[in-house]
Amino acid sequence: GGQNVNKLETAVQLRFDARNSPSLPEPVRARLLRMAGHRATGAGEIVITAQRFRTRERNREDALERLVALIREAAAPP
């Protein structure tokens, strides 16, 4: 059972410091951290782990796409 090895070697972790980001208005920041749920740390960082794909590059793109989607959702007026 070594099939999981490849996934772990190509997994990426994206960290975004939402609490200290100068480009997020306060209401968007608050919604973003609330929507991030368990992915938000106590320090206000959002951590997204991506391991769906076989290459690290594709996982990096996937993590970034998921972060952008989360920020867009938080930025939409409630």
C-alpha distances in whole Angstrom, upper triangle without the diagonal:
4,6,7,9,11,13,13,15,17,18,22,24,28,30,34,37,38,41,43,42,46,45,45,48,47,47,44,43,43,42,39,38,38,36,33,33,30,29,33,33,36,37,37,34,32,28,26,23,21,18,18,19,17,20,21,25,24,22,26,28,26,27,30,31,30,32,35,35,35,38,40,39,41,43,45,48,47
4,6,6,8,10,11,12,14,15,19,22,25,28,32,35,36,39,40,40,44,43,42,46,46,46,43,41,42,40,37,36,37,35,32,32,29,28,31,31,35,35,36,32,30,27,24,21,19,16,17,16,14,17,18,22,21,20,23,25,24,24,28,29,28,30,33,33,33,36,38,38,39,42,43,46,46
4,6,6,8,10,11,12,14,17,20,24,27,30,33,35,38,39,38,42,41,40,44,44,43,40,39,40,38,35,34,35,33,30,30,27,26,30,30,34,35,34,31,29,25,22,19,17,13,13,13,11,14,16,19,18,17,20,22,21,22,25,26,25,28,30,30,31,33,35,35,37,39,40,44,43
4,6,5,6,9,10,11,15,17,20,23,27,30,31,34,35,35,39,38,37,40,40,40,37,35,36,35,32,31,32,30,27,27,24,23,26,27,30,31,31,28,25,21,19,15,14,10,11,12,11,13,14,18,17,15,18,21,19,19,23,24,23,25,28,28,28,31,32,32,34,36,38,41,40
4,5,5,6,9,10,14,16,20,23,26,29,31,34,35,35,38,38,37,41,41,41,38,36,37,36,33,32,33,31,28,28,25,24,27,27,30,31,31,27,25,22,20,16,15,11,13,13,11,13,13,17,17,15,18,20,19,20,23,24,24,25,28,29,29,31,33,34,35,37,39,42,42
4,5,5,6,9,12,15,19,22,25,29,31,33,34,34,37,36,36,39,40,40,37,35,36,35,32,31,33,30,27,28,26,24,27,27,31,31,31,27,25,21,19,15,13,10,11,10,7,9,10,14,14,12,15,18,17,18,21,22,22,24,26,27,27,30,32,32,33,36,37,41,41
4,5,5,6,10,13,16,19,22,26,27,30,32,31,34,33,33,36,37,37,33,32,33,32,28,28,29,27,24,24,22,20,23,24,28,28,28,24,22,18,15,12,10,6,8,7,6,9,9,13,12,10,13,15,14,14,18,19,18,20,23,23,24,26,28,29,30,32,34,37,37
4,5,5,9,11,15,18,21,24,26,29,30,29,33,32,32,35,36,36,33,31,32,31,28,27,28,26,23,24,21,19,22,22,25,26,26,22,20,16,14,11,10,7,10,10,10,10,10,13,14,11,13,16,15,15,18,20,19,20,23,24,24,26,29,29,30,32,34,37,37
4,6,9,12,15,18,22,25,27,30,30,30,33,33,33,36,37,37,34,32,33,33,29,28,30,29,25,26,23,21,24,24,27,27,27,23,22,18,16,13,11,9,12,11,9,9,8,12,13,11,13,16,16,15,18,20,20,21,24,25,25,27,30,30,31,33,35,39,39
4,6,10,13,16,20,23,25,28,29,28,31,30,30,34,34,35,32,30,32,31,27,27,29,27,23,25,22,20,22,23,27,26,26,22,20,16,14,11,9,7,9,8,6,6,4,8,9,7,9,12,12,12,15,17,17,18,21,22,23,25,27,27,29,31,33,36,36
4,7,10,13,17,20,22,25,26,25,28,28,27,31,31,32,28,27,28,27,24,23,25,23,20,21,19,16,19,19,23,23,22,19,16,13,11,7,6,4,8,8,9,8,6,9,10,7,8,11,11,10,13,15,14,16,19,20,20,22,24,25,26,28,30,33,33
4,7,10,13,16,19,22,22,21,25,24,24,28,28,29,25,24,25,25,21,21,23,21,18,19,17,14,16,17,21,20,19,16,14,10,8,6,5,7,10,10,11,10,7,9,10,6,6,10,9,8,10,13,13,13,16,17,17,19,22,23,23,25,27,31,31
4,7,10,13,15,18,19,18,22,22,21,25,25,26,23,20,22,22,18,17,20,18,15,16,14,11,13,13,17,16,16,12,10,7,6,4,6,9,12,13,15,13,10,12,12,9,8,11,11,8,10,13,12,11,15,16,16,17,20,21,21,23,25,28,29
4,7,10,12,15,16,15,18,18,18,21,22,23,19,17,19,19,15,15,18,17,13,15,14,11,12,13,16,15,14,10,8,6,5,6,8,11,14,15,17,15,12,12,13,10,8,10,10,6,7,11,10,9,12,14,13,14,17,18,18,20,22,26,26
4,7,9,12,12,12,16,16,16,19,19,20,18,15,17,17,14,13,16,15,12,14,13,10,9,10,13,11,10,6,6,5,7,9,11,15,17,19,21,19,16,16,17,14,11,13,13,10,10,13,12,9,12,15,13,13,17,18,17,19,22,25,25
4,6,9,9,8,12,12,12,15,16,17,14,12,14,15,11,11,14,14,11,14,14,10,9,10,13,11,9,5,5,7,9,12,14,18,20,21,23,21,18,18,18,16,13,14,14,11,10,13,12,8,11,13,12,11,14,16,14,16,19,22,22
4,6,6,6,10,11,11,14,14,16,13,10,13,14,11,10,14,15,12,14,15,12,9,9,11,8,6,4,6,9,12,15,17,21,23,25,27,25,22,21,22,20,17,18,18,15,14,16,15,12,13,16,14,12,16,17,15,16,20,22,22
4,6,5,9,9,8,10,10,12,10,6,9,11,8,7,11,12,10,13,14,11,9,10,11,9,6,6,7,10,12,16,19,22,24,26,28,27,24,23,23,21,18,19,19,15,14,16,14,11,12,14,11,10,13,14,12,13,16,18,19
4,6,9,10,9,10,9,11,10,7,8,11,10,8,12,13,12,14,15,13,10,10,10,8,5,7,9,13,15,19,22,25,27,29,32,30,27,27,27,24,22,23,22,19,18,20,18,14,16,18,15,13,16,17,14,15,18,19,20
4,6,9,9,11,10,13,12,9,12,14,13,12,15,17,15,17,18,16,13,13,13,10,8,9,11,14,17,21,23,27,29,30,32,31,27,27,27,25,22,23,23,20,18,21,20,16,17,19,17,14,18,19,16,16,20,21,22
4,5,6,9,10,13,11,8,12,14,12,12,15,16,15,18,19,17,14,15,15,12,10,10,11,14,17,20,22,26,28,29,31,29,26,25,25,23,20,21,21,18,16,18,18,14,14,17,15,12,15,17,14,14,18,19,21
4,6,8,9,13,12,10,13,15,14,15,18,19,18,21,23,20,18,18,19,16,13,14,15,18,20,24,25,29,31,32,34,32,29,27,28,26,23,23,24,21,18,20,20,16,16,19,17,14,16,18,16,14,18,19,21
4,7,10,12,10,9,13,14,13,14,18,18,17,21,23,20,18,19,20,18,15,15,15,18,19,23,24,28,29,30,33,30,28,26,26,25,22,21,22,19,17,18,18,14,13,16,15,11,13,15,13,12,15,17,19
4,6,8,6,6,9,11,9,11,14,15,15,18,20,18,16,17,18,16,13,13,14,17,18,22,24,27,28,30,33,31,28,27,26,25,22,21,22,19,17,17,17,13,12,14,13,9,11,13,10,9,12,14,16
4,6,5,6,9,10,10,12,14,15,16,19,22,20,17,19,19,18,14,16,16,20,21,25,27,31,32,33,36,34,32,30,30,28,26,25,25,22,20,20,20,16,15,17,15,11,13,14,11,9,12,12,14
4,5,5,6,9,10,11,12,14,15,17,20,19,16,17,17,16,13,15,16,19,21,25,27,31,32,34,37,36,33,32,31,29,27,27,26,23,22,22,21,18,17,18,16,13,14,15,11,10,13,13,14
4,5,5,6,9,10,11,12,14,16,19,19,16,18,18,17,14,16,16,20,21,25,27,31,32,34,37,36,33,32,31,30,28,27,26,23,22,22,20,17,17,17,14,12,13,12,9,8,11,10,10
4,5,5,6,9,10,10,12,14,18,16,14,17,17,17,13,14,14,17,18,22,24,27,28,30,33,32,30,29,28,26,24,23,22,20,18,18,16,14,13,13,11,8,9,9,6,5,8,9,10
4,6,5,6,9,10,10,13,15,14,12,14,14,13,9,11,11,15,16,20,22,26,27,29,32,31,28,28,27,25,23,22,22,19,17,18,16,13,13,14,11,9,11,11,8,8,12,13,13
4,5,5,6,9,10,11,14,14,11,13,13,13,10,12,12,16,18,21,24,27,28,31,34,33,31,30,29,27,25,25,24,21,20,20,18,15,16,16,12,11,13,12,9,10,13,13,12
4,6,5,6,8,10,14,13,12,14,15,15,12,13,12,16,17,20,22,26,27,29,32,32,30,29,28,25,24,23,22,19,19,18,16,14,14,13,10,9,11,9,5,8,10,10,9
4,5,5,6,9,12,11,9,12,14,14,10,10,9,12,13,17,19,22,23,26,29,28,26,25,24,22,20,20,18,16,15,15,12,10,11,11,7,6,9,8,5,8,10,12,12
4,5,5,7,9,9,6,9,10,11,7,8,7,11,13,16,19,22,24,26,29,29,26,26,25,22,21,21,20,17,16,17,14,12,13,13,10,10,13,12,9,12,14,15,15
4,5,6,9,10,8,11,12,13,10,12,10,13,15,18,20,24,25,27,31,30,28,28,27,24,23,23,21,19,19,19,16,14,15,15,11,11,14,12,9,12,14,15,13
4,5,9,9,9,12,14,15,12,13,10,13,13,16,18,21,22,25,28,28,26,26,24,22,21,21,18,16,16,16,13,11,13,11,8,9,11,9,7,11,12,14,12
4,6,5,6,9,12,13,10,10,7,9,9,13,15,18,19,22,25,25,23,23,22,19,18,18,16,13,14,14,11,9,12,11,8,9,12,11,9,13,15,17,16
4,5,6,9,11,13,11,11,9,10,11,14,17,19,21,24,27,27,25,26,24,21,21,21,19,16,17,18,14,13,16,15,11,13,16,14,12,16,18,19,17
4,5,7,10,12,11,11,9,9,10,12,15,18,19,22,25,25,23,25,23,20,20,21,19,16,18,18,15,14,17,17,13,16,18,17,16,19,21,23,21
4,7,10,11,10,8,5,5,7,9,12,15,17,20,23,23,20,21,20,17,16,18,15,12,14,15,12,11,14,14,11,13,16,15,14,18,20,22,21
4,7,8,6,5,4,6,9,12,15,18,20,23,26,25,23,23,23,19,18,20,18,14,15,17,14,12,15,15,12,13,16,16,14,17,19,21,20
4,5,5,5,6,7,11,13,17,20,22,25,27,27,24,25,25,21,20,22,20,17,18,20,17,15,18,19,15,16,20,19,17,20,23,24,23
4,5,7,10,11,15,17,21,24,26,29,31,30,27,28,28,25,24,25,24,20,21,23,20,18,21,22,18,18,22,21,19,21,24,25,24
4,6,9,11,15,17,21,24,27,29,31,30,26,27,28,24,23,24,24,20,20,22,20,17,20,21,18,18,21,21,19,21,24,25,25
4,7,10,13,16,19,23,25,27,30,29,25,26,26,23,21,22,21,18,18,20,17,14,17,18,15,14,18,18,15,17,20,21,21
4,6,10,13,16,19,22,24,26,25,22,22,22,19,17,19,18,14,14,17,15,12,14,16,13,13,17,17,15,17,20,22,22
4,7,10,13,17,19,21,23,22,19,20,20,16,15,16,15,11,12,14,11,8,12,13,10,11,14,15,13,15,18,21,21
4,7,10,13,16,18,20,19,16,17,17,14,13,14,13,9,11,13,11,9,13,14,12,13,16,17,16,18,21,24,23
4,6,10,12,14,17,16,14,15,14,10,10,11,10,6,8,10,8,7,11,12,11,13,15,16,16,18,21,24,23
4,7,9,12,14,14,11,13,12,9,9,11,9,7,10,12,10,10,14,15,14,16,19,19,19,22,24,27,27
4,6,8,11,11,9,10,9,5,7,9,7,5,9,10,9,11,14,14,14,17,19,19,20,23,24,28,28
4,6,8,9,8,11,9,6,9,11,9,9,12,13,12,15,17,17,18,21,22,23,24,26,28,31,31
4,7,9,10,11,9,7,10,11,8,10,13,13,12,15,17,17,18,21,22,22,24,26,27,31,31
4,6,7,9,6,6,9,10,9,11,14,14,14,17,18,18,20,22,23,24,26,28,29,33,33
4,7,9,8,8,11,12,12,14,16,17,17,20,22,22,23,26,27,28,30,31,33,36,37
4,5,5,6,9,10,11,12,14,15,17,19,20,21,23,25,26,27,29,30,32,36,36
4,6,5,6,9,10,10,12,14,15,17,18,20,21,23,24,26,27,29,30,34,35
4,5,5,6,9,10,11,12,14,16,17,18,20,21,23,24,26,27,29,33,34
4,5,5,6,9,10,10,12,14,15,16,18,20,21,22,24,26,27,31,32
4,5,5,6,9,10,10,12,14,15,17,18,20,21,23,24,26,29,30
4,5,5,6,9,10,11,12,14,16,17,18,20,21,23,25,28,29
4,6,5,6,9,10,11,12,14,15,16,18,20,21,23,26,28
4,5,5,6,9,10,11,12,14,15,17,18,20,21,25,26
4,5,5,6,9,10,11,12,14,15,17,18,20,24,24
4,5,5,6,9,10,11,12,14,15,16,18,22,23
4,5,5,6,9,10,10,12,14,15,17,20,22
4,5,5,6,9,10,11,12,14,16,19,20
4,5,5,6,9,10,11,12,14,18,19
4,5,5,6,9,10,10,12,16,17
4,6,5,6,9,10,11,14,15
4,5,5,6,9,10,13,14
4,5,5,6,9,12,13
4,5,5,6,10,12
4,5,5,9,9
4,6,8,8
4,6,8
4,6
4
